[in-house]
Amino acid sequence: FFMSANSLQAFDAVAHDIPTVTVAAIFQKDPQVLIAHPGMAEIFADLKKLTLFVSKEGMASYFQWLKADYGFDESKVKPYTFNPQPFLADKNSAMQGYVTSEPFAIEQQTRVAPKVFLLADYGFNAYSTLIETRRDLVAKQPDLVQRFVDASAVGWYHYIYDDSRPGNELIKKQNPEMTDALLAYSIAKMKEYGIVDSGDSIKLGIGAMTDARAKSFFDKMVRAGVVKPGLDYKRAYTLQFVNKGVGAELRPK
């Protein structure tokens, strides 16, 4: 099993005939955000007038959707190098980030909370933090795949709603740069924005996916020119192991 960033990677696997398939979507919302200085962007459309710091990967994916659906202008973009200093130095700019991390770092430096726009709340409805595996494993050992998906869902319920300390200790062991303060912030933002548990997962359980949602996102990416219209996007995922409400009883009433 491996964790992929968002639905576009699964579409790309189909396009290049890579024998992998998505078996669960842990994040119902992609955590990608655009971050602006307070008072510089009150509504989403205000971002169009600002200089935007966007990575090469962002330009090839969500920015094409911003152009197609919201009329954003590529001439306003500067390269994002995963360093917030150019953004901090320019009040008339916005930068990309994840809702769980960059806003925290900016607030730590400036002592002021930035304005945050979660792209998922404006229509960028990719699934994120997907569990993928090989097609042959799905065919030969579906019971193993089911147990892994179920255990992952149960683990996430415990992590965001119950005791996150065991998970946090493992995270800090693997990445010493992660602090208790940042981890607490990340969990709070995942809950506030419904990153893990919102929409379809409320009824179907963490990891939920639907055909309607996959088609909606695929159609947007075709319109934006990110994926080709003839792609058999349904090969990118299977609903065989999700939507069973596993672990839902662990959600606080």
Buried (B, 14 or more C-beta within 10 A) or exposed (E): BEEBBBBBBBBBBBBEEBEBBBBBBBBBBBBBBBBBBEEBBEEBEBBBEBBBBBBEEBBEBBBBBBBBBEEBEEEBBBEBEEEBEBBBEBEEBBBBBBBBBBBBBBEEEEEEEBBBBBBBBBBBBBBBBBBBBBBEBBEEBBEEBBEBBBEBBBBBBBBBBEEBEEBBEEBBEEEEEBEEEBBEBBBEBBBEBBBBBBBBBBEBBBBBBBEEBBEEBBEBBBBBEBBEEEBEBEBBBBBEBBBBBBBBEBBEE
